[in-house]
Amino acid sequence: MKLRYILSIALIACTLSVSAADNGTTFGFSRIDRSGAGSAMAGATLSNTENLAWGAFANPSLAPFSSSKTAIDFSFQSWMPSYSAGSNFTLGTGFNFGRLGLSVGGSYLGGTAYDIISDTGVKTGTFTPNDMQFGAGLGFLITDGLSVGANFKYFSSTLTAKNSYSGFGASAFVSWHKDAFTASAGIMDIGPAVEGSGKASYSLPTSVAASASYVLGNEANRVLAELDAHYFLSGGFSAAIGAEYAWNDMVFARAGYCLSSSAPLPSYASVGAGAKFKGIKLNVSYLLGETVGGSLLLGIGIDF
């Protein structure tokens, strides 16, 4: 009984894993926005042309529209501290070669370590459940203002030393960019089903996505507003709205709200700030909500 109890703690610690799926899907952790700007805007990033480093996780077709040629971002996030106390480490890189964009990234989400107790009540060790994903994306400019892109991801969820699951997914997008307006549409995380415990089958959190953003103002005072919407093939829905104010492309204030129903992530609000000087970026975001509330992200990066 003690062993079963300890294993149940592992399931709680890795809340978005295969065995924790309650709507027939798994690898919901793939929908956590780990970018400094995107997290602060409640995940509204699918039409943000300045999110070059994160194409492997989100929309790779935006890369040819970026004002940067190279972007490297690293973030650390204290995930759901009041519930599972996970630690999120993520590295994203992006390269804009003109008509072609390339992105590569990976993330590790570690849950709370738990004791392994034998049937006789003796502690035999400890284990930390974890979720991982790695991906690569390509974007291509077809003609002025129109681009396409796709990314490919590997997912892994490890609940115990002998209980792990993995799978593959892909996303495809088309984007239109003209002056201050950007619009994108595509399908995210489509792939084969994953076999879970008891040979149960779980699907990926596949969604049809649509997004639009608009920039107001000038370089001295600029406001970006964006709306993203997802319809999940499992029957769920989410919509995120986010805004960013930039002063001289050096100081940033951000906020957002995500409304969801039967989606991988619950509804939540977000706030954040950032600073940029000579291409070096510092970002922070904080989530507000019943489940993910208290999640704090710190990010550092470089654009050039």
Buried (B, 14 or more C-beta within 10 A) or exposed (E): EEBEEBBEBBBBBBBBBBBBBEBBBBBBBBBBBBBBBBBBBBBBBBBBBBBBBBBBBBBBBBBBBBEBEBBBBBBBBBBBBEBBBBBBBBBBBBBBEEEBBBBBBBBBBBBBEBEBBEEEEEEEEEBBBBBBBBBBBBBBBEEEBBBBBBBBBBBBBBBBEEBBBEBBBBBBBBBBBEEEEBBBBBBBBBBEBBEBEEEBEBBBBBBBBBBBBBBEEEEEEBEBBBBBBBBBBBEBBBBBBBBBBBEEEEEBBBBBBBBBEBBBBBBBBBBBBBEBEEEEBBBBBBBBBEBBBBBBBBBBBBBE
